[in-house]
């Protein structure tokens, strides 16, 4: 049947097939429909169900008016040129308009070009709203389903036969699709924006400020902030510190970065010794400029700035997922040289603000002349205070935060430990600063994959000793840990999981999602070049890849052979199956209560010139009723069917 014949075909079976296609492709888009538009869609569905005849021009006009009223109400408040500059809102408008047009065309009850092409348009538009592993799987299903519906239309509603035929076609194309996906040249759209603005989506991120009051850093959310794929295995837990921002200035109730007027000329010392760890990061939108790397970064991330404190930033806020490759030399300390201004801010304190802490620090400084001994004494002092790690501490006196924490409340979490330790270290004569970032938990990792959550947000101290900044995990000095405390932030233990099996399954799903998104959804020209370059220098990879393609080919042909095999109840019906297909193509369908004999006789009466049908009927009766199941008789039946 030609394309023009399809357009002119107005039979209801074809419309039903088209309706099935629309249900499948519109299913994801129902998640974005606003209430007025959803009401319009349900009204059209009810109208289609009860109205069996073609809609009048007046009804079509009313549908158009109601549709565009639903569009206006759905986008009310955002319906402006400024609002439509956002890509997502603009595409939402396109979806609404397309739904209205398709609804009107469907009520005419005739298949035309708009109805045929719209399922593909809906499928393409849904990819702009959903781009995860679930949508990827559903898109594959959608493509197959649309192919099935097209073949069902061409085969005049034979759903079972068309399902088998579409599966065969799908499996024939699968190996070629995989090869084209991997090797077809990619085009980089890295800097393309098409004049549209990004959507506002935000994860918790650091911005160079750490509060000690009710705004203190505490985000128990399990949302994923970033996903990390290591070149090899995940490093040990005590190495999983992702640097975010460095804080120098104590403002009583919060800490800040160095003032903007401070112009630093510090040299960045990259580690020349030690084993480098390479990894790739997918960072979700934080609406901040900070990138996160493990201590100590060994090189600068592309298109970013790395300062002398090893803090990496980009020029604009991160408003969409960003992917970057990083390299670090994992170390507890790293070399640095301090200029006078930085040394001043990393040593500044107000003894009147925390007199008790100052007195204790002075005793330590006098008793231990060597800096390393002073550090050990500071840790011992914190441990002697019997501090409790708690996510629900009592409010501190923000005018005397260190005194309040160490000598009064003695309960807090990472920000309180880090702030008090840095304050006391400065009072003991050791330049100190606070680092905020993430302390990842290896229990959220699998193989080379690590998920970093908002609840992993953490703060720790760095002390300047012997020309090096040395990391100090201040929460390790806690003598008590509350049961409801989330111990992922700097603790060596982990909260007991209520459902370990469920957590394990969820981790495997996250790992699978990350791999799919990394190598399929975000398979860019850069990743393609990396893959080809890796293949050049790795014969084992080429062997495994070839073996994988051959396995895919074998699997495809096994499935093809299975679905090409005729499905029938007995051997005779299997022999007759090609005849049934030919007769159906000519428009002769067997009735529900019609015997095979009656079916063949009806055809022969309407087509007397085809005498082979009479011979086939006689041959069938001979095999079925005369019990003549000899090989010669079956071969004769096959030859008669072949000659039709």
Buried (B, 14 or more C-beta within 10 A) or exposed (E): EEEEEBBEBEEEEBBEBBBBBBEBBBEBBEEBBBEBBBBBBEBBBEBBEEEEEEBEEEBBEEBBEBBBEBBEBBBEEEBEEEBBEBBBBBBBBEBBEBBBBBBBBBBBBBBBEBBBEBBBBBBEBBEBBBBEBEBBEBBEEBBBBBBBBBBBBBBBBBBEBBBBBBBBBBBEBBBEEBEEEBEEEBEEEEEEEEEBBBEEEEBBBBBBBBBBEEEBBBBEEEEBBBBBBBEEEBBEBBBBBBBBBBBBBBEBBBBBBBEEEBEEEBEBBBBEEEEEBBBBBBBBBBEBBBBBBBBBBBBBBEEBEBEBBBBBBBEEBBBEBBBBBBBBBBBBBBBBEBBEBBEEBBBEBEEEBBEBBBEBBBEBBEEBEEBEEBBEBBBEBBEEBEBBBBBEBEEBBBEBBBBBBBBEBBBBBBBBBBBBBBBBBBBBBBBBBBBBBBBBBBBBBBEBBBBBBBBBBBBBBBBBBEEBBBBBBBBBBBEEBBEEBBBBBBBEEBBEEEEEEEEEEBBEEBBEBBBBBBEEEBBBEBBBEEBEEEEEEEEEEEEEBEEEBEEBBEEBEEBBEEBEEBEEEEEBBEBBBBBBEEBBEEEBBBEEEEEBEEBBBBBBEEEEEEEBBBBBBEBBBBBBEEEEEEEEBBEBBBEBBEEE
